Amino acid sequence: MLGSAVGRRYDWDPDTLRIGPMAQDWRAAFGYGRRETTIDVVDGQGVLIAAVQELSRRLRHLEQQQAAQTLCCCAHTNEPEPDPGERTP
């Protein structure tokens, strides 16, 4: 879906540029929907929630990696561990 066109014009409203995927692209990417001409709201919400959950999982993983690298670096340099609540630039 990331490679899909974002702005589309529909036959029923050719003067308005719409944001979002075409139903056919949606169905091809996710396999959801009763018809190839519409995207059901509940399917859109479900995919959105799944995407947020996956991004959250990836963020936690990266934070764990960063914490492990920080501990390893501090152990080799005898520097004190940074305060976990303190953000570094």
C-alpha positions as CSV (number, residue, x, y, z in Angstrom):
1,M,0.0,0.0,0.0
2,L,2.9,2.4,0.6
3,G,3.6,2.5,-3.1
4,S,0.0,3.3,-4.0
5,A,-1.0,6.6,-5.3
6,V,-2.3,8.9,-2.6
7,G,-4.4,11.4,-4.5
8,R,-7.2,10.0,-6.7
9,R,-10.1,11.4,-8.5
10,Y,-13.3,9.4,-8.7
11,D,-15.7,9.3,-11.7
12,W,-18.6,10.4,-9.5
13,D,-16.7,13.5,-8.3
14,P,-13.9,14.3,-10.8
15,D,-13.3,17.8,-9.6
16,T,-12.2,16.7,-6.1
17,L,-8.9,15.1,-5.3
18,R,-9.3,12.4,-2.6
19,I,-6.7,11.0,-0.3
20,G,-6.4,7.3,0.3
21,P,-6.1,4.0,-1.5
22,M,-8.5,2.7,-4.1
23,A,-10.6,-0.1,-3.0
24,Q,-9.1,-2.4,-5.6
25,D,-5.6,-1.7,-4.3
26,W,-6.8,-2.2,-0.7
27,R,-8.3,-5.6,-1.4
28,A,-5.1,-6.7,-3.3
29,A,-2.9,-5.6,-0.4
30,F,-4.9,-6.9,2.5
31,G,-7.5,-9.3,1.1
32,Y,-10.4,-7.7,3.0
33,G,-13.7,-6.4,1.9
34,R,-17.0,-7.6,0.6
35,R,-16.6,-5.8,-2.7
36,E,-13.8,-4.5,-4.8
37,T,-15.3,-1.1,-5.1
38,T,-15.5,-0.1,-1.4
39,I,-13.4,-0.2,1.8
40,D,-15.5,-1.0,4.8
41,V,-14.8,1.3,7.7
42,V,-14.2,-1.6,10.1
43,D,-11.6,-3.0,7.8
44,G,-9.8,0.3,7.7
45,Q,-9.8,0.6,11.4
46,G,-8.6,-2.9,11.9
47,V,-5.6,-2.4,9.6
48,L,-4.8,0.9,11.2
49,I,-4.8,-0.7,14.7
50,A,-2.6,-3.5,13.5
51,A,-0.2,-1.0,12.0
52,V,0.0,1.0,15.2
53,Q,0.6,-2.2,17.2
54,E,3.4,-3.2,14.8
55,L,5.0,0.2,15.0
56,S,4.8,0.1,18.8
57,R,6.5,-3.3,18.8
58,R,9.3,-2.1,16.6
59,L,9.8,1.0,18.7
60,R,10.1,-1.1,21.9
61,H,12.6,-3.3,20.1
62,L,14.7,-0.4,19.1
63,E,14.6,1.1,22.6
64,Q,15.8,-2.2,24.0
65,Q,18.6,-2.3,21.5
66,Q,19.6,1.2,22.4
67,A,19.5,0.5,26.1
68,A,21.7,-2.6,25.6
69,Q,24.2,-0.6,23.5
70,T,24.3,2.1,26.1
71,L,25.0,-0.4,28.9
72,C,27.7,-2.0,26.9
73,C,29.3,1.3,26.0
74,C,29.2,2.5,29.7
75,A,30.7,-0.8,30.9
76,H,33.7,-0.4,28.6
77,T,34.4,3.2,29.4
78,N,33.6,3.1,33.1
79,E,31.2,6.0,32.6
80,P,28.1,6.1,34.8
81,E,24.9,4.9,33.3
82,P,22.6,7.6,32.0
83,D,19.4,8.3,33.8
84,P,16.7,6.3,31.8
85,G,14.3,9.2,32.1
86,E,16.7,11.6,30.5
87,R,16.7,12.0,26.8
88,T,19.9,12.5,24.9
89,P,20.1,14.4,21.6
